[in-house]
Amino acid sequence: MLTQAQIDSYHQDGYVQIPGMFNQAEIDLLYGVATDDSVVNNSFDLNDQNGKKTKLTLWFTAGDDSFGLMSRCARLVQGVQSLLGPGEVCHFHSKVMQKEPRVGGAWEWHQDYGYWYKNGFLYPEDMISVMVALTDATIENGCLQVLKGTHKMQRIEHHFAGEQQGADMDFVQEAEKVSDLIYCELKAGDVLFFHPNVLHRSEANLSDTARWSVISAYNLAHNIPFREKNTSCITPVAMVPDEALLDSGKKEVIQADFLLKEKEITLSLK
């Protein structure tokens, strides 16, 4: 469970970092699955404004594979519950972010709810993103950056920047004048919980080390979207004990409902 200080920090700043939430054995298992063909072969690229490719693999239902068990484990689900408050926690989707050395592209300034708004969710306060670092994330290899406290601002209009959707830069520039820029450097196994309206980005990976992470997004069941056809986001999570991840051994994501780039509503609404 998160401490009250950590919960307060999330609500004040729009994010909170939890060190060492997953141990090395768990990270070794997850990274092994992340680099399997079942994940890599289902990835797609999104070009940033400079033409560098950001690569991700995304699926909806949290199943009995290693990543599904990670998303459903008690430490994450209870952490989400403590931050979102009353309601049934549901798994919206998970994605493996693959930022390779020297070639991994940037993510433009955005709010996750800038995307999810277009899926028809009415209540951003009932949603959250949770990043698990599979490798160390540093300034050099393009760690996540956040503008502290910007979750208290409005939803900002998003426009296409390259193949990505980025927040209106006039609003971002004003937010930069009043908000601290934070580099969220993480060790493998650290976890970052962040609010769907906090402005964040990451720069291209120009280093010699990879930056891999998995991000699971959650929603409360009563926040029913009117444009999202997948029902995982309103299906309560079947929580499993923390030890289920290692006890299960390595299970590949082989029958997941992977997202196809051409079918994603936030990519198609140009």
N, C-alpha and C positions, 0 to 999 in steps of 0.2 A: 504494500500500500504506500501511496505517496504521503509525505508528511504535510501538515497544515502549511508549513512555510513554503513548500514546493507548490502546493495548490494556490496559495496566495500569489506567489511569483508568476504563475501562469496567467492568472486573471489580471495582474498588474501590467505585465510586460508583453503578454501574447505568446509566450513560449516558456518552456522550462527544460533544462538538460538534466538527465539522470545518469550518472556515471556507472558503468559496470553492471547494467541491468541484465545482460546476457554474458555468460562465462565463455572462456576460450573454446571449450569443447563444443558448445552450442554454435558459436560463430563459425568454427571450422566446418561443422555439418551444414549450416546454412549457406556458407560461401561455396561449398562443394556442389550443393544443389543449384545455386545461382549460376554457376559456370557450366552446368550440364546443357546438352543440346535441347532438352525440353523447354528450357527458359530462353537460351540464346537464339534458337531458331524461330521463336515466336516474338522476337523483339521487332520494333520498328523505329525508324529515325525521324527526328524532327530537326530541321535546320534552324540554327539561330540566325541573327541578322548578318553575321559574317560568313555564313555558309558552313560553319562547323556543325557536326551532327551530334545531337543529344539522343541517346539510345535508351529505350525502356521496353520492358515487357509488363503488361498489365492484365489482370484477371479479376473477376468479381467474387465468386463464391469461395469462402475459406473452407477447404476440404480437410482430408486426412493426410495430405502430404506434409512435408516438413514446414513449408511456409504457412500452410493452413493452420497447423498446430501452433506455430509461433503467434499468428494473429489471434488465435483463440485462447492462448494460455492466460492463466489467472492474472499474472503480473501486469500484462497489457490491458486486458479487459477491465480489471478493477481500477487500474490507473485512469483509463478513459472514463469510467463511471464516476470516479471521484472528481474529475474535472468538469464533466458535463452535467452531473447532478441526476435527479430522478428520471427514470425512463429505461426502456430496454435497449441495451447496446447492440447495434447491428454492424456487420462488416460491409462497407460500401464497395471497396476494392483494395487491392494491393498491387504494387508495381516495383520491379527491380530496376534500379537506376544504374546504368553501366557507363561510367565516365572513364574511358580508357586514356592511358598516358599519351600526351602530346596531341591527341586528336579529339578528345571529348569536348563537346561544345558547351556553350553557356545556356543558362535559363534566364530569361528576361525577368525584370521586376514584375511580380504578379501577386494576386491573392488567390488561394485555392477556390474561394467562393466566387471569384471572378469567373471561374469555369463552371462551378457547380450551380450557380444561379441559372445558367443556361440549361441545366438539366431539370430545372423546375423545383428546386428545394426552396422552401419559404423561410426557414429558420437557421441562419448560419451558426447561432450560438449552440445548436444541437449537433454540431459536426466538429471533427477534429482530424488532424493528420499526425501520424506517429512514425518517425524515422528511426530505424535501427541501423547503425553503422556496421557494415560487413568488413570494411577496411578502415584504416585511419583516415579521417577527413581533415585536411589542413588548408591553410590559406593558399599554399602553393598548388594543391591539386583540385582547387575549386570547391571548398566547403560551402555550406549554406550560409547566406548572409540574411539578416533580418533587420528591419527598421523597428526598433523597440517601441512598443505601445501603439503601433498603427492599427491594431485590431479594434481600437476604440473609434476609429474613423469610419466613414461610410464605405459601402461597396463602391469601388472605383470602376469606371467603365474600362473594358478591355478591348484591345484592337490587335490585329495580327501584326507580329513582328517576325519576319521570316515565316516559318511554318508554325510558330508558337503564338499564343495569345499573351500579350503583355499589357500591363496597366497603363493608362493614360499618363504619359510622362510629365505633363504639366502638374498633375496632382502628385506624382512621385517626387518631383523636384521641390514642391512645397512641403511635402512630408519630410524630406531630408533636412529641411531647415529647422525642424522642431523635434526630430527623433534621432536617437543615437543609432549609429550603424554598428551592428554586432556580428562578428565572425564566429559562427558556431563550430569551432573545431571540436572534433569528436575522436575518441579512441574506438577501435573495433569493440563492439559490445555495448557502447553507450547508446542512450535513447534520447531523442528530442521530440517532445510533444509540442505542437504548435497550432495556433488558432487559425481557422480558415480565412479570416480577414487580415491577418498580419502580412504586411508586404515583405516579400522575400525573393531572393534570386541566388544564382551561383554563377561564378565565372568559369571560363573554359579551363580545362586541365592542361596546362603547359608543362607539367612536371613529368618526371620519369616513373611516377607511382600511380596506380589505378585508384579510383574512388568509386566503390560500389556500396550501395545501400538498398534497403527495402523500406518502402513507405506504405503503411496500412492506413486507410481512411475509414473512419467510423461515423455512424449516424445513429440518432435515437429513433426508435420505431415510429413514434407519432409524427415525425417530420417526413411526411409522405410527398415525394416529388411527382409532378404532373407531366414531366417529359421523359423520365427515365423508365425504360421498359424492364430493366433487370431488377429482380425483386430481392436481391441480396441485401440491399440497403434498408429494407424494412423487415428483414427476417432476423429475429434475435439470435445472437451468437450462442452456440453450444460450447460454453467455456470448458476447458480441460485443465487439469493440474499442470503446474509449471514443469514437472519432471516428464510429462508426456512427450515433449520434444525430443529429448535424448533417448528416452525409453523406446521410442518407435524406430529408432535408427534412421538412416537416410532414405527418404521417400521423395521421388521425383514428382514434379508438377506435370503429369502426363495427360490428364483428362480435364484440365481447367477450361473455364469459359473465357479464353483469351480474347482480349479486345483486338479487333482489326482496325487499322488506322482509318480506313475509308468509312467506317461505321460509327465513329465517335462523334457525338452530337456537337461537342465543343470545337471539333476540328472542321465539321461540315458547315457550321453556321458562319459563313464568311460575309 
